[in-house]
Amino acid sequence: MGKLVVLKFADGSFEQGFPVTLQIGEEDERPSTEITAKLPAAVEMPLYYSHWQSSYRRLSNRYRLSADDMQVTNVSITQDCDNIAHILRSHFNTWLRTEEFRPIREKWLEKLLPTDEVRVILQTENSQLQLLPWHLWDLLERNPKAEFALASPTYEKITYKKTRNEKVNILAIVGNSQGIDTEADRALLQQLRDADVSFLVEPQRKELTDYLWGKSWDILFFAGHSSSQGKDGTGRIYLNQTESLTISELRYALRKAVERGLQLAIFNSCDGLGLARDLADLQIPQIIVMREPVPDLVAQEFLKSFLEGFAGGESFYQAVRDSRERLQGLEDKFPCATWLPVICQNLAQVPPTWQEITGKVELQPPEVTPPQSAPPPRFAVALLSSVVMTALVCGLRFFGLLQTSELEAFDQMMRLRPFILHEEPDPRLLVVAIDDDDIDAQRRNGENVNGKSLSDKSLNKLLEKLQQYKPQAIGLDIYRDFKAELPDLTTRLNQTEHLIGICKNSDTATPVKGIAPPPEIPEERLGFSDFIHDPDGVVRRHLLFMNQEPVSSCHATYAFSAQLAFRYLLADKGIQPKLTSQGDLQLGNTIFPGLSSRTGGYQGIDANGGQILLNYRSSQKIAEEVTLTQILSNQVHSSAIKNRIVLIGVVAKGESRDYWATPYENQFDKQMPGVFVQAHMVSQLLSAVLDKRPLLRVWSLWSEVIWIWGWSVVGGVLAVRSLPRLAILVIVSSGVLYVLCFGLLIHGYWVPFVPSALALVGTVSVVLFENSNSRLVLAN
């Protein structure tokens, strides 16, 4: 079965360009492919054709024009006509290779093979577009089984009453033949097998009308003078030496002939496009005309070759193309003879074969088939590519090959978050930051700070001051694995119920024993200070609780930050911690779902203990900050301490290694002191329970796979675009993806950005590669 290609030209002009729609499908079926593009403005194109037309008509061969228009001079300008034809052909194909028209060209190459038998229909009302030499389009020339035809945008399917005949009924009209030889045409028709030919030689108008009404004709043939006249190019045929007719003057008789089964009209005469436009209104299925004045010998050779091929079993379009191209043998004497024959097609009708016209093969009107449910081949390639690319990306992700890049993208979004999400410091927290000046001041006072950042004397004074202002909890984020020297400090550490101390499960020096807690603080008021950092050293996770090693010096079950939050929530709201049946921490109505070994961008991590993602607060400061000196010298108002959680920690770089890389800053000299990381952790717990601030969560595995696949499909859809536009679309789509991922992160969801972007770009690349290979194979 052959292919049907329709090029629809919408309203336009050579000054503004023409919107074009390409449809491709099988014969007798609805189009399976449709794409739109544009032919850009080309004001010079009609001028090139007019120049060629003038050169061609100056050849002055024995054209089948009206007798009054015949030339008697014959100036040899053959070479000039050939040169101008070459120029027209070159500019015409250059126009059809423009970037705006490229999608149609690419779709043609993708869908049509050089071996396909193709009917190419140009559907337009623009007479200048119809005149252009479409048979010279390089895509048509490369396909030896393709031929083009002109069609009107308005058409109608004719339900005809076909009488079965053993022969093809042909009405041959031989009109005014002054100055031309029509005897050869008559001889060719008489030699046809399976044909019953009735000749009308220079008939009167009534005689012709009576013949058209009187019998069922299959083919109407006219030989003689004809022309297209006036601004609208009205077609006129010359019946005899005194009488001529326009097609409209034969309208009723021709319409009756069509209703009775007229399949084909052949006008082997000059300047026939005007005739074709008028005949198209009568819905004649197929028409063959000559676009320009035609020499006698060219008309006769075309008719001979066409009738031999068509009656010999060739398809209608193939017979026309072969016969047209055989005229090249005459172009040494008759330049551009191959340009002349043109098919004009009623788009609702399928051209019959000669055997179908005779009735030896039943001629049935084409059945309309329902739309095909299978996706177009190119979409199928894009869909398959998206599935393969999604599987590949998810495989890379599963083996952890994308973890580093995903974490870097996460950090970048976290750094951008303060520009969009403006959060104030947490008013429930106060940080007492012991800096280098505080340590120097202790030394000047003669206090023992060797190996310590806070002497017993200063710590005792600090706790005494803080207790006076009644904080909800005090967190001592300083290691004290030794006994206090001052009896008052021993008592104060032991009896301050809202004081939380720290210990450490393990460190690099003592990987099992860790760092012991202050001996004076009972175990129920201890919290471990352990942070979980990723391979790049960045703290992105919050460890809430864990089972300690039996031999560890630290037996605290809950984190230091969790213990402080528990004290505050119990005092403020009466909330006590508990574990759900799934082993997750619950505070009031808020559940903190623990991480698994494969969570979001994390693949194969150690997820032991109760770990959650750390949702850092989006502010320059996590809490109000004061120094040790300010507290001890009464420079801090009681309102800054009352009912708050007070964290005591060291920020002096010379005395402490307690500095950590965070998503906000990874450079060594700009890392965050541990006491401030602890403050972020405490704030996260309190804000989630009391302020309903979102925790950072991830989607389920299959939700993430579908999200990645969705963006892969987007890449496949974009790949049908032309390359310059495609690059812009890919950049814009990646930007949209980033904005969506960033917006979801603000609302508490960490969704895959890097895998989705990789799937999008990867699918575009794969589809482009497949398409380029297909075009290369077709071109070869």
C-alpha positions in Angstrom: 0.0 0.0 0.0 1.3 3.4 -0.9 1.7 6.5 1.2 -0.3 9.7 1.0 1.4 13.0 1.9 -0.5 16.3 2.1 1.1 19.7 2.4 -1.5 22.2 3.5 -0.7 25.9 3.0 -2.7 28.2 5.2 -3.4 31.8 4.4 -0.2 33.6 3.7 1.8 35.4 1.1 5.3 35.6 -0.3 5.7 38.8 1.6 4.8 37.3 5.0 5.4 33.6 4.6 3.1 30.6 4.6 2.1 28.4 7.6 2.4 24.8 6.4 1.0 21.6 7.8 2.4 18.2 6.8 0.2 15.1 7.0 1.6 11.6 6.3 -0.4 8.4 6.3 -1.2 5.2 4.5 -3.6 5.3 1.5 -7.2 4.9 2.4 -6.4 5.7 6.1 -6.4 8.8 8.2 -3.0 10.5 8.6 -0.9 8.9 11.3 1.5 11.9 11.5 1.0 15.6 11.5 3.4 18.5 12.0 3.3 22.2 11.4 6.0 24.6 10.3 6.4 27.7 8.2 7.8 28.7 4.8 9.4 32.1 5.4 8.8 35.2 3.3 10.3 35.0 -0.2 9.1 37.9 -2.3 11.6 37.1 -5.0 10.2 33.6 -5.7 7.3 34.7 -7.9 9.7 36.9 -9.8 12.1 34.0 -10.5 9.2 32.0 -11.9 7.9 35.0 -14.0 11.4 35.4 -15.4 11.6 31.8 -16.3 8.0 31.9 -17.8 8.9 34.8 -20.0 12.0 33.1 -21.2 10.1 29.9 -21.9 7.4 31.6 -23.9 9.9 33.4 -26.0 10.9 30.0 -27.4 7.9 30.3 -29.8 7.5 26.6 -30.5 4.3 25.4 -32.0 2.3 25.8 -28.9 -1.3 24.7 -28.5 -2.5 28.2 -27.7 -5.4 30.0 -29.2 -4.9 30.8 -32.9 -4.6 34.5 -32.1 -1.8 33.9 -29.6 0.4 31.8 -31.9 3.9 33.0 -32.7 5.5 32.7 -36.1 9.0 33.7 -35.2 11.4 31.2 -33.6 14.4 32.8 -32.0 16.8 30.2 -30.5 17.1 31.1 -26.8 17.3 27.5 -25.6 20.4 28.1 -23.5 19.0 31.1 -21.8 15.8 29.3 -20.8 17.9 26.4 -19.4 20.0 28.8 -17.4 17.1 30.6 -15.9 15.4 27.3 -15.1 18.5 26.2 -13.2 18.5 29.4 -11.2 14.8 29.0 -10.3 15.4 25.4 -9.2 18.3 26.4 -7.0 16.5 29.2 -5.3 13.3 27.1 -4.9 15.2 24.3 -3.1 17.1 26.8 -1.0 13.8 28.2 0.2 12.6 24.7 1.1 15.7 24.2 3.2 15.2 27.2 5.4 15.2 26.7 9.2 11.5 27.4 9.7 10.6 24.7 7.2 13.2 22.2 8.6 10.7 20.3 10.9 8.7 19.2 7.8 11.8 18.2 6.0 13.0 16.1 9.0 9.6 14.5 9.4 9.5 13.6 5.7 12.9 11.9 6.0 11.9 10.1 9.1 8.6 8.7 7.9 9.2 8.1 4.1 11.6 5.6 2.6 13.0 6.1 -0.9 11.3 2.9 -1.9 7.8 4.0 -0.9 5.2 4.8 -3.5 4.0 8.3 -2.5 1.3 10.6 -3.6 2.2 14.2 -2.6 -0.7 16.6 -2.6 -0.1 20.4 -2.4 -3.3 21.9 -1.0 -3.4 25.6 -1.6 -5.5 28.3 -3.2 -2.5 30.5 -3.9 -2.1 30.5 -7.7 1.6 31.6 -7.5 2.4 28.7 -5.2 0.7 26.3 -7.6 2.9 27.6 -10.4 6.2 26.8 -8.7 8.1 23.7 -10.0 7.3 21.4 -7.0 8.5 18.4 -9.0 12.0 19.8 -8.6 11.9 19.6 -4.8 15.0 17.5 -3.9 12.9 15.3 -1.6 10.6 14.4 -4.5 13.5 13.8 -6.9 15.3 11.4 -4.5 12.2 9.2 -4.4 11.6 7.6 -7.8 8.1 6.5 -6.8 6.8 9.9 -5.7 4.8 12.4 -7.7 3.1 15.6 -6.7 -0.4 17.0 -7.5 -2.3 20.2 -6.8 -5.5 20.2 -4.7 -8.0 22.8 -3.6 -8.5 23.3 0.1 -12.2 22.6 -0.5 -13.2 19.2 -1.8 -16.0 16.7 -1.6 -16.3 13.0 -2.0 -18.5 12.0 -4.9 -20.8 9.0 -4.6 -21.0 7.9 -8.2 -23.1 5.2 -9.9 -20.6 3.1 -11.8 -21.8 0.8 -14.5 -19.6 -2.2 -15.1 -18.1 -2.1 -18.5 -15.7 -4.4 -20.3 -13.9 -1.4 -21.7 -13.0 2.1 -20.7 -15.3 4.7 -22.1 -13.4 7.7 -23.4 -14.9 10.9 -24.8 -12.1 12.5 -26.9 -12.8 16.1 -27.9 -10.6 17.4 -30.7 -11.1 21.2 -30.6 -9.7 24.0 -32.8 -6.6 22.5 -34.3 -5.4 25.4 -36.5 -1.7 25.3 -36.6 -1.3 22.2 -34.6 -1.3 18.4 -35.2 -4.0 16.6 -33.3 -4.0 13.5 -35.6 -1.3 11.9 -33.5 -3.5 12.2 -30.4 -6.4 10.5 -32.2 -4.2 7.7 -33.4 -2.8 7.0 -29.9 -6.3 6.8 -28.5 -7.5 4.5 -31.2 -4.7 2.0 -30.5 -5.8 1.5 -26.9 -6.9 -1.9 -25.9 -9.9 -2.3 -23.6 -11.0 1.2 -24.6 -14.1 2.5 -26.4 -13.2 5.9 -27.7 -15.8 8.3 -29.0 -14.4 11.3 -31.0 -15.9 14.8 -31.3 -14.0 16.8 -33.8 -14.5 20.6 -33.6 -18.0 20.1 -32.1 -20.6 22.7 -31.5 -21.5 23.5 -28.0 -24.8 21.7 -28.0 -23.3 18.6 -29.5 -20.7 18.4 -26.8 -23.3 18.9 -24.1 -25.5 16.2 -25.5 -22.5 13.7 -25.5 -21.7 14.5 -21.9 -25.3 13.9 -20.8 -25.9 10.9 -23.0 -23.4 8.3 -21.7 -21.3 7.2 -18.7 -17.8 8.3 -19.4 -14.7 7.2 -17.6 -12.1 9.5 -19.2 -12.6 12.9 -20.8 -9.8 13.9 -23.2 -9.3 17.2 -24.9 -6.7 18.1 -27.6 -6.6 21.5 -29.2 -6.1 25.1 -28.2 -6.7 26.3 -24.7 -5.6 29.2 -22.5 -5.9 30.8 -19.1 -7.0 34.4 -19.3 -7.6 37.4 -17.1 -6.3 38.2 -13.7 -8.1 35.2 -12.2 -6.7 32.9 -14.8 -10.0 31.6 -16.1 -9.6 28.6 -18.3 -11.0 28.5 -21.8 -11.0 25.8 -24.5 -11.5 26.4 -28.2 -14.1 24.0 -29.6 -13.8 25.1 -33.2 -12.6 28.1 -35.2 -15.5 30.3 -34.1 -16.6 29.0 -30.7 -14.9 28.7 -27.3 -16.1 27.9 -23.8 -15.2 28.3 -20.2 -15.6 25.4 -17.8 -18.4 27.2 -16.1 -20.4 27.1 -19.4 -20.2 23.3 -19.2 -20.8 23.0 -15.5 -24.0 21.0 -15.5 -23.0 18.6 -18.2 -19.6 17.9 -16.5 -21.3 17.5 -13.1 -23.6 14.9 -14.5 -20.6 13.1 -16.1 -18.9 13.0 -12.6 -22.0 11.6 -11.0 -22.0 8.8 -13.6 -18.4 7.8 -12.9 -16.0 10.2 -14.7 -12.6 9.4 -13.2 -10.1 11.3 -15.2 -9.9 14.4 -17.4 -6.9 14.9 -19.6 -6.3 18.3 -21.2 -3.5 17.9 -23.7 -3.5 21.6 -24.4 -1.7 24.7 -23.3 -1.8 26.8 -20.2 -4.1 24.4 -18.3 -3.9 25.5 -14.6 -6.8 27.9 -15.1 -8.8 25.0 -16.5 -7.8 22.8 -13.5 -9.0 25.4 -11.0 -12.4 25.6 -12.6 -12.7 21.8 -13.0 -11.7 21.3 -9.3 -15.0 23.0 -8.3 -16.8 20.2 -10.1 -15.0 17.6 -7.9 -13.6 15.7 -10.9 -11.4 13.0 -9.2 -8.2 13.4 -11.3 -7.1 15.9 -13.9 -4.0 16.2 -16.0 -3.1 19.6 -17.5 -0.1 21.3 -18.9 1.1 24.2 -16.8 2.5 26.3 -19.7 2.2 26.3 -23.5 3.1 22.9 -24.8 4.7 22.0 -28.2 2.9 19.4 -30.3 5.6 16.8 -30.1 5.8 17.1 -26.3 2.0 16.7 -25.9 2.0 13.7 -28.1 4.9 11.9 -26.5 3.5 12.5 -23.0 0.1 11.1 -24.0 1.7 8.1 -25.7 3.9 7.2 -22.7 1.1 7.8 -20.2 -1.5 5.7 -21.9 1.0 2.8 -22.4 2.0 2.9 -18.7 -1.4 3.4 -17.2 -3.2 0.8 -19.5 -0.2 -1.5 -18.9 -0.9 -1.7 -15.1 1.1 1.2 -13.6 -0.6 3.3 -10.9 -1.9 6.6 -12.1 0.7 8.7 -10.3 3.6 6.5 -11.3 2.4 6.5 -15.0 2.4 10.3 -14.9 5.8 10.6 -13.3 7.4 8.1 -15.7 5.8 9.8 -18.7 6.8 13.3 -17.5 10.4 12.3 -16.9 10.7 10.5 -20.3 10.1 14.0 -21.9 13.7 14.8 -20.9 14.8 13.2 -24.2 13.2 16.1 -26.0 14.7 18.9 -23.9 17.5 19.6 -26.3 14.8 21.0 -28.6 12.1 21.8 -26.1 13.6 23.1 -22.9 11.8 22.3 -19.6 9.4 19.8 -21.3 9.5 17.8 -18.0 8.0 20.8 -16.2 4.7 20.8 -18.1 2.4 17.9 -17.1 0.7 18.5 -13.7 -1.9 16.4 -11.8 -4.8 18.1 -10.1 -6.4 15.9 -7.5 -9.7 15.8 -5.6 -8.3 14.9 -2.2 -11.4 12.9 -1.3 -10.9 10.4 -4.1 -8.3 7.6 -4.6 -6.9 7.3 -8.1 -8.2 4.1 -9.7 -6.1 1.7 -11.8 -6.9 1.1 -15.5 -8.3 -2.4 -14.5 -10.6 -0.8 -11.9 -12.0 1.6 -14.5 -12.8 -1.3 -16.9 -14.7 -3.0 -14.2 -12.4 -6.1 -14.3 -11.5 -5.1 -10.7 -14.4 -3.9 -8.5 -14.0 -0.2 -7.8 -15.1 0.6 -4.3 -15.2 4.0 -2.6 -12.5 4.2 0.0 -13.5 3.2 3.5 -12.7 5.5 6.4 -10.8 3.6 9.0 -10.8 4.6 12.7 -7.8 6.4 14.1 -4.9 4.1 14.9 -4.4 3.5 18.5 -0.7 2.7 18.1 1.5 5.7 18.7 3.4 7.3 15.8 6.8 5.6 15.3 8.8 8.7 16.3 6.8 9.0 19.6 7.4 5.3 20.2 11.1 5.9 19.8 10.9 8.8 22.3 8.8 6.8 24.7 11.2 3.8 24.6 14.2 6.0 24.9 12.7 7.6 28.0 12.1 4.3 29.7 15.6 3.1 28.9 17.2 6.4 30.1 15.1 6.3 33.3 16.2 2.8 34.0 19.8 3.8 33.4 19.7 6.9 35.6 17.9 5.0 38.4 20.6 2.3 38.1 23.4 4.8 38.5 21.5 6.3 41.4 21.0 2.9 43.1 24.8 2.2 43.0 25.5 5.6 44.6 27.1 7.2 41.5 24.9 10.3 41.7 25.0 10.8 45.5 27.8 13.4 45.5 26.2 15.5 42.8 22.7 15.2 44.4 24.1 16.4 47.8 25.9 19.3 46.1 22.6 20.3 44.4 20.9 20.0 47.8 23.4 22.3 49.4 23.1 24.8 46.6 19.3 25.0 47.1 19.8 25.3 50.9 22.1 28.3 50.3 19.5 29.9 48.1 16.7 29.4 50.5 17.4 32.4 52.8 16.8 34.7 49.7 13.2 33.3 49.4 12.3 32.0 52.9 13.0 34.7 55.5 13.0 33.1 59.0 13.8 35.0 62.2 16.1 33.6 64.8 14.4 31.2 67.2 13.2 33.2 70.2 13.2 30.2 72.4 17.0 29.8 72.3 20.0 31.7 73.8 23.6 30.8 73.0 26.4 31.6 75.4 29.4 31.6 73.1 32.7 31.3 74.8 35.2 33.1 72.5 38.9 33.8 72.6 38.4 37.0 74.7 36.5 35.0 77.3 39.3 32.5 77.6 41.9 35.3 77.9 39.8 37.0 80.6 39.8 33.8 82.7 43.6 33.6 82.4 44.0 37.2 83.5 41.9 36.4 86.6 44.2 33.6 87.5 41.7 30.8 86.8 42.9 27.4 85.7 42.0 26.9 82.0 44.7 24.5 81.1 43.1 21.9 78.8 39.8 23.6 79.4 37.8 26.4 77.7 35.8 27.1 80.8 37.3 27.0 84.3 35.4 25.6 87.2 35.1 29.0 88.8 33.6 30.7 85.8 31.3 27.7 85.1 30.0 27.9 88.6 29.4 31.6 88.4 27.7 31.2 85.0 25.3 28.5 86.2 24.5 30.6 89.3 23.7 33.6 87.1 21.5 31.6 84.7 19.5 29.9 87.5 18.6 33.3 88.9 16.7 34.1 85.7 14.9 30.7 85.5 15.6 29.3 82.0 13.6 26.2 80.9 16.8 24.2 80.2 20.5 24.7 80.2 22.7 22.7 77.8 26.4 22.4 78.6 27.9 21.6 75.2 31.4 21.2 76.7 33.2 18.0 77.5 33.9 17.5 81.2 35.1 13.9 81.7 36.8 14.9 84.9 35.6 15.7 88.4 34.9 19.3 89.5 37.5 20.9 91.8 35.0 23.2 93.5 32.5 21.6 95.9 29.9 24.2 95.0 30.2 23.3 91.3 29.9 19.6 92.2 26.7 20.3 94.0 25.3 22.6 91.3 26.0 20.1 88.5 24.3 17.3 90.4 21.3 19.2 91.6 20.3 21.5 88.7 17.4 19.5 87.3 17.2 21.3 84.0 20.9 21.1 83.2 21.9 18.7 80.4 25.5 17.5 80.0 27.1 15.8 77.0 29.2 12.7 76.3 30.4 11.2 73.1 30.0 7.7 71.8 33.2 7.5 69.8 35.9 9.6 68.2 39.0 9.0 66.1 41.3 8.6 69.1 39.1 6.2 71.0 36.7 4.6 68.5 34.9 2.5 71.2 35.1 4.1 74.6 34.4 7.7 73.4 34.3 10.6 75.8 32.8 10.1 79.3 30.2 12.5 80.7 30.6 14.9 83.6 30.7 12.6 86.7 28.4 14.9 88.7 25.5 14.8 86.2 23.2 11.8 86.4 22.6 9.6 83.3 19.0 10.8 82.8 20.3 14.3 82.2 22.9 13.4 79.7 22.8 13.5 75.9 25.3 12.3 73.3 26.9 15.0 71.1 27.6 12.7 68.1 27.0 14.3 64.7 26.7 12.3 61.5 28.6 13.8 58.7 28.6 12.6 55.0 31.8 11.6 53.2 32.4 15.2 52.2 32.3 16.2 55.9 29.0 18.1 55.7 26.4 17.6 58.5 23.0 17.1 56.8 21.5 14.5 59.1 20.2 14.8 62.7 20.8 11.8 64.9 18.0 11.7 67.6 18.7 8.5 69.5 20.8 5.3 69.2 21.8 2.2 71.1 25.3 2.8 72.6 28.0 0.2 72.6 28.1 -1.7 76.0 31.8 -0.8 76.5 31.2 2.8 75.6 31.9 5.5 78.2 28.8 7.3 77.0 25.5 5.6 77.9 23.1 8.4 76.8 20.3 7.1 74.6 19.1 10.4 73.3 21.0 13.2 71.6 21.9 16.3 73.5 19.6 18.4 71.3 16.7 16.0 71.9 17.2 16.1 75.7 17.0 19.9 75.6 13.9 19.8 73.4 12.2 17.2 75.7 12.8 19.4 78.8 11.3 22.5 77.1 8.3 20.7 75.7 7.5 19.0 79.0 7.7 22.2 80.9 5.8 24.3 78.3 3.2 21.9 77.0 3.4 18.8 79.1 4.6 16.7 76.1 6.7 13.6 76.7 8.6 11.7 74.1 7.6 8.2 73.0 8.4 5.8 70.1 5.9 4.6 67.6 5.4 1.0 66.6 7.7 1.6 63.6 10.4 2.8 66.0 10.1 6.6 65.1 10.2 9.3 67.7 6.9 11.0 68.5 6.4 14.3 70.3 2.8 15.2 70.8 1.1 14.7 67.4 4.4 15.2 65.4 6.2 12.0 64.2 9.8 12.2 63.1 10.1 9.4 60.4 13.6 7.8 60.5 15.8 7.6 57.4 16.4 4.3 55.6 19.6 3.3 53.9 18.2 4.5 50.6 16.5 7.9 51.2 16.3 10.5 48.5 19.8 11.2 47.3 21.3 8.9 49.9 22.1 5.4 48.6 23.5 2.7 50.9 24.1 4.9 54.0 24.4 3.6 57.6 20.9 4.4 58.8 21.2 2.9 62.3 19.6 4.8 65.1 16.9 7.4 64.8 18.1 9.7 61.9 16.2 12.5 60.2 17.3 15.1 57.7 18.4 18.3 59.3 16.3 21.2 58.2 18.5 24.1 59.0 16.8 27.4 59.9 16.9 29.9 57.0 18.4 32.9 58.9 21.8 34.5 59.4 21.6 33.7 63.1 19.9 30.7 64.6 19.5 32.3 68.0 20.4 35.4 70.1 24.1 35.1 71.1 25.9 36.5 74.2 29.4 36.0 75.5 30.5 34.6 78.9 31.9 38.0 79.9 28.5 39.7 79.2 26.7 37.2 81.4 29.1 37.4 84.3 29.3 41.2 84.1 25.5 41.5 84.2 25.2 42.9 80.7 22.4 40.6 79.7 18.8 41.3 80.6 16.8 38.7 82.4 14.2 38.5 79.6 16.9 37.1 77.3 17.2 34.0 79.6 13.9 33.5 81.3 11.9 30.5 79.9 14.5 29.9 77.2 16.9 27.1 76.4 20.4 28.3 77.1 23.2 26.5 75.2 26.8 26.9 76.5 29.5 26.2 74.0 32.9 27.2 72.7 33.4 29.2 69.5 37.1 30.0 70.1 39.0 28.4 67.2 42.2 28.4 69.0 40.8 26.2 71.9 38.4 24.0 70.1 38.0 21.8 67.1 34.2 21.8 67.4 33.6 23.3 63.9 31.5 21.6 61.3 30.8 21.9 57.6 27.1 22.6 56.8 25.1 23.0 53.5 25.4 26.8 54.1 29.2 26.7 54.2 31.8 24.0 53.5 35.0 26.0 53.5 37.2 25.3 56.6 37.5 28.9 57.7 33.8 29.5 57.5 32.4 26.3 59.1 29.8 26.5 61.9 30.6 26.0 65.6 29.2 22.8 67.1 27.1 24.7 69.6 25.2 26.5 66.7 24.7 23.2 64.9 23.2 21.9 68.2 21.0 25.0 68.3 19.7 24.3 64.7 18.9 20.7 65.9 17.0 21.9 69.0 15.2 24.5 66.9 14.1 22.0 64.3 12.5 19.8 67.0 10.7 22.6 68.7 9.5 24.3 65.5 8.1 21.0 64.1 6.1 20.4 67.3 5.0 23.9 68.2 5.1 25.9 65.0 4.2 23.1 62.5 7.4 24.0 60.6 7.9 21.3 57.9 10.4 18.6 58.4 12.5 17.6 55.4 11.0 14.5 53.8 11.5 12.4 50.6 9.0 10.7 48.3 8.6 7.0 48.1 10.9 5.1 45.7 8.3 4.6 43.0 7.1 8.2 43.2 10.7 9.3 42.6 11.0 6.9 39.7 7.8 8.2 38.1 9.1 11.8 38.6 12.4 11.0 36.9 10.6 9.2 34.1 8.2 12.1 33.6 11.1 14.5 32.9 12.7 11.9 30.6 9.4 11.9 28.6 9.6 15.7 28.5 13.1 15.3 26.9 11.7 12.8 24.3 8.9 15.3 23.4 11.4 18.2 23.1 13.6 16.1 20.8 11.2 16.6 17.9 12.2 20.3 17.7 14.9 21.7 15.5 18.3 22.0 17.1 18.5 25.8 17.8 15.1 25.8 19.3 15.8 22.6 21.1 18.8 23.9 22.9 16.6 26.8 24.3 13.8 24.4 25.2 16.1 22.1 27.1 17.6 25.0 29.0 14.2 26.4 29.9 12.9 22.9 30.9 15.9 22.4 33.1 15.3 25.7 34.7 11.6 24.9 35.3 12.8 21.6 36.9 15.2 23.4 39.2 12.5 25.9 40.2 10.1 23.1 41.0 12.6 21.1 43.0 13.6 24.3 44.9 10.0 25.2 45.6 9.3 21.7 46.9 12.4 21.9 49.1 11.1 25.1 50.7 7.9 23.2 51.5 9.8 20.3 53.0 10.3 17.8 50.2 13.7 16.8 48.8 12.9 15.5 45.3 15.5 14.3 42.7 16.9 17.2 40.6 20.1 15.8 39.3 18.7 12.4 38.2 15.7 14.2 36.5 17.9 16.6 34.7 20.2 13.8 33.6 17.2 11.8 32.3 15.9 14.8 30.4 19.1 15.7 28.7 20.0 12.0 28.2 16.7 11.2 26.5 17.0 14.3 24.2 20.5 13.1 23.2 19.4 9.5 22.5 16.4 10.5 20.4 18.5 13.0 18.4 21.0 10.2 17.8 18.3 7.8 16.7 16.8 10.4 14.4 20.1 11.3 12.8 20.9 7.6 12.2 17.5 7.2 10.6 18.0 10.1 8.3 21.5 8.9 7.4 20.2 5.4 6.5 17.4 7.0 4.4 19.9 9.3 2.6 22.1 6.4 1.7 
